[in-house]
Amino acid sequence: MGGAASGVWWLDWAYAGFTVLGEHVRWADLIGNIAALATVALAIPRSLWTWPVQLTGAVLLFAVSIDAQLLGNALKQAMFIGLVVYGWTRWARRTRGGTPLRVRPATAHERGLLIGLLVGGTVAVALLFEATGISWAPWPDAFIFVGSAIATFAQSRALVDFWFVWIAVDLVGVPLALMSGLWVTGLVYGVFFVLAVIGIRDWMRRYRAQAGPPTREGAVSA
């Protein structure tokens, strides 16, 4: 795991930080996770700003994950760049002219598809991580990798279920981050859990308040 200057300027910057209670806290980890927290907080009121803030956090957390030798997490952040652009584009189109974003629960078919992708994707990615040795914790790392992708995709489709996926990711992410020495990340995962519970309640309230029949524009199969 990371813990010393690498000689590569951007990795050295990713390691730079300060010490709290004997633990090294990286500035990139701190700032990146503040951006990640802001991303979730902005997603609750369905603000379009959630996407550029998430992009900023992903770039910072990519650097700190490389430094900590969490290559699976680094790949996750790289993957986020594409997903964020996709989500940003969809939300911008669906809120054009000040139209409020319509949200809804996934249908039974969509939910089954998301769960199937989560299980199948985790197995496939974990086997890949084991075969290549790019992660010291291939199975939890794979679950976080795939779960984060599915949650972000479901968020881009305005599905309430994305909050439930994030809760599952948080439950795995907290112990993995602490074992990796990323104390700020571990703390943030815990806060994510609380925000996700609030998000579920808020989005469901918004869904029930929407006038007219629920839209299927965001269906996964579309």
Residue pairs with C-beta under 8 A, 6 or more apart in sequence:
1 68
1 69
1 70
1 136
1 180
1 181
2 14
2 15
2 66
2 67
2 68
2 69
2 181
3 15
3 24
3 181
4 15
5 11
5 12
5 15
6 12
6 15
6 67
10 63
11 63
11 66
11 67
13 27
13 28
13 63
14 26
14 28
14 63
14 64
14 66
14 67
15 24
15 26
15 67
16 26
16 27
16 28
17 24
17 25
17 26
17 27
17 28
17 29
17 30
18 24
18 25
18 27
19 25
20 183
23 181
23 183
24 181
25 183
25 184
26 64
26 67
26 182
26 184
28 60
28 61
28 63
28 64
28 67
29 60
29 61
29 64
29 182
29 184
29 185
30 184
31 60
32 56
32 57
32 58
32 59
32 60
32 61
32 64
33 57
33 61
33 184
33 185
33 187
33 188
34 57
35 53
35 54
35 56
35 57
35 60
36 54
36 57
36 61
36 188
36 192
37 188
37 191
37 192
37 195
38 53
38 57
39 50
39 53
39 54
39 57
40 50
40 166
40 192
40 195
40 196
40 199
41 195
42 49
42 50
42 53
43 50
43 155
43 199
44 195
44 198
44 199
44 202
44 203
45 202
46 91
46 100
46 101
46 103
46 158
46 203
46 206
48 88
48 91
48 92
48 95
51 84
51 87
51 88
51 91
52 88
54 80
54 84
55 80
55 81
55 84
55 85
55 88
58 77
58 78
58 80
58 81
58 84
59 77
59 81
61 73
61 77
61 185
62 74
62 77
62 78
64 182
65 71
65 73
65 74
65 76
65 77
66 74
68 180
68 181
68 182
69 136
70 135
70 141
70 180
70 182
71 134
71 135
72 125
72 129
72 134
72 135
72 138
72 141
72 142
72 144
72 145
73 141
73 144
73 145
75 145
76 144
76 145
76 148
76 149
79 145
79 148
79 149
80 148
80 152
83 149
83 152
83 153
83 156
84 152
86 153
86 156
87 152
87 153
87 155
87 156
90 156
90 157
90 218
91 101
91 156
91 158
94 101
94 102
94 158
94 217
95 101
101 158
102 158
102 210
102 214
102 215
102 217
103 158
103 159
103 160
103 203
103 206
103 207
103 210
104 158
104 159
104 160
104 207
104 210
104 214
104 215
104 218
105 159
105 160
105 161
105 204
105 207
106 114
106 154
106 159
106 160
106 161
106 220
107 216
107 219
109 221
110 159
110 161
110 219
110 220
110 221
111 161
113 220
113 221
114 150
114 154
114 161
114 165
114 220
117 146
117 150
118 146
118 147
118 150
118 165
121 142
121 146
121 149
121 150
122 139
122 142
122 143
122 146
122 147
123 142
125 142
125 145
125 146
126 138
126 139
126 141
126 142
126 143
127 138
128 142
129 135
129 138
129 141
129 142
130 138
135 141
135 142
137 176
137 179
140 172
140 175
140 176
141 176
143 168
143 169
143 172
144 169
144 172
144 173
144 176
147 165
147 166
147 168
147 169
147 172
148 169
150 162
150 165
151 162
151 165
151 166
151 169
152 162
153 162
154 161
154 162
154 165
154 220
155 162
157 218
157 219
157 220
158 218
159 218
159 220
160 200
160 203
160 204
160 207
163 196
163 197
163 199
163 200
163 203
164 196
164 200
166 192
166 196
167 193
167 196
167 197
170 189
170 190
170 192
170 193
170 196
171 193
173 185
173 186
173 189
173 192
174 186
174 189
174 190
175 186
177 183
177 185
177 186
177 189
178 186
207 214
216 222
